[in-house]
Amino acid sequence: MMNPADLEADMYDCAGRLEQVTEAMAARAVAAARAEHAYKVKSALEFVAARAQGQPVAQCEALAIIACDLELIARLEADALLDSAKEAGRNARARGEILRSINSNHRTLTTG
């Protein structure tokens, strides 16, 4: 059984981790949005340029993807980092729920 002081310290640590994860998620969400914007703008410009040269639509789409290789990678990586931060948040919230449950059980046992 956990010492009440240790349990309280763990709960405060968990709350701190949740705050850090929330800040990381916000930063990563902004980075993902910027990467998405960069990709879509460049892709659209490349598509229009290829279309202006009389290329068929399917070929324009392929040429735009090829031209935006680095932007697409940046977008996918930013999305992966955002997903990772979301998972870290879920893990931290689950840890908080476990600590609350332990705290509730401990209170019942000591005051019951």
C-alpha positions as CSV (number, residue, x, y, z in Angstrom):
1,M,0.0,0.0,0.0
2,M,1.3,3.5,-0.9
3,N,2.1,6.0,1.8
4,P,-0.4,8.9,1.6
5,A,2.4,11.4,1.2
6,D,3.9,9.4,-1.7
7,L,0.5,9.1,-3.3
8,E,-0.1,12.8,-3.1
9,A,3.4,13.5,-4.6
10,D,2.7,11.1,-7.4
11,M,-0.6,12.8,-8.1
12,Y,1.1,16.2,-8.3
13,D,3.8,14.8,-10.6
14,C,1.1,13.3,-12.8
15,A,-0.7,16.7,-12.9
16,G,2.6,18.3,-13.9
17,R,3.1,15.7,-16.7
18,L,-0.4,16.3,-18.0
19,E,0.3,20.1,-18.2
20,Q,3.5,19.4,-20.1
21,V,1.8,17.0,-22.5
22,T,-1.0,19.6,-23.1
23,E,1.7,22.2,-24.0
24,A,3.5,19.7,-26.2
25,M,0.2,18.8,-28.0
26,A,-0.5,22.5,-28.6
27,A,2.9,23.1,-30.1
28,R,2.8,19.9,-32.2
29,A,-0.7,20.7,-33.4
30,V,0.5,24.1,-34.6
31,A,3.5,22.5,-36.3
32,A,1.2,19.9,-38.0
33,A,-1.1,22.7,-39.2
34,R,1.8,24.6,-40.7
35,A,3.2,21.5,-42.4
36,E,-0.3,20.7,-43.8
37,H,-0.6,24.3,-45.1
38,A,2.9,24.3,-46.7
39,Y,2.1,21.0,-48.4
40,K,-1.3,22.0,-49.7
41,V,-0.2,25.4,-51.0
42,K,2.9,24.0,-52.8
43,S,0.9,21.0,-54.1
44,A,-1.8,23.3,-55.5
45,L,0.7,25.6,-57.1
46,E,2.5,22.6,-58.7
47,F,-0.8,21.1,-59.9
48,V,-1.9,24.4,-61.5
49,A,1.5,24.8,-63.2
50,A,1.3,21.3,-64.6
51,R,-2.3,21.8,-65.7
52,A,-1.4,25.0,-67.4
53,Q,1.1,23.0,-69.5
54,G,-1.8,20.8,-70.7
55,Q,-1.0,17.7,-68.6
56,P,-3.9,15.4,-67.7
57,V,-5.4,15.7,-64.2
58,A,-4.0,12.4,-63.0
59,Q,-0.5,13.3,-64.2
60,C,-0.8,16.8,-62.6
61,E,-1.6,15.1,-59.2
62,A,1.3,12.8,-59.5
63,L,3.7,15.6,-60.5
64,A,2.4,17.7,-57.6
65,I,3.1,14.9,-55.1
66,I,6.6,14.4,-56.5
67,A,7.4,18.1,-56.4
68,C,6.2,18.3,-52.8
69,D,8.2,15.3,-51.5
70,L,9.8,17.1,-48.6
71,E,6.7,18.9,-47.6
72,L,4.7,15.7,-47.6
73,I,7.4,14.1,-45.4
74,A,7.3,17.1,-43.0
75,R,3.5,16.9,-42.9
76,L,3.5,13.2,-42.1
77,E,6.2,13.5,-39.5
78,A,4.4,16.4,-37.8
79,D,1.2,14.3,-37.8
80,A,3.1,11.4,-36.2
81,L,4.6,13.7,-33.5
82,L,1.1,15.0,-32.8
83,D,-0.3,11.5,-32.5
84,S,2.6,10.6,-30.1
85,A,1.8,13.6,-27.9
86,K,-1.9,12.6,-27.9
87,E,-0.9,9.1,-26.8
88,A,1.3,10.5,-24.1
89,G,-1.7,12.5,-22.9
90,R,-3.9,9.5,-22.8
91,N,-1.2,7.6,-20.8
92,A,-0.8,10.4,-18.3
93,R,-4.6,10.7,-17.8
94,A,-4.8,6.9,-17.3
95,R,-2.0,7.2,-14.7
96,G,-4.0,10.0,-13.0
97,E,-7.1,7.8,-12.9
98,I,-5.1,4.9,-11.4
99,L,-3.7,7.2,-8.7
100,R,-7.2,8.6,-7.9
101,S,-8.5,5.1,-7.6
102,I,-5.6,4.1,-5.3
103,N,-6.3,7.3,-3.3
104,S,-10.0,6.5,-3.0
105,N,-9.3,2.9,-1.9
106,H,-6.6,4.1,0.6
107,R,-9.0,6.7,2.1
108,T,-11.7,4.0,2.5
109,L,-9.3,1.6,4.2
110,T,-7.9,4.3,6.6
111,T,-11.2,6.0,7.4
112,G,-13.6,3.2,6.8
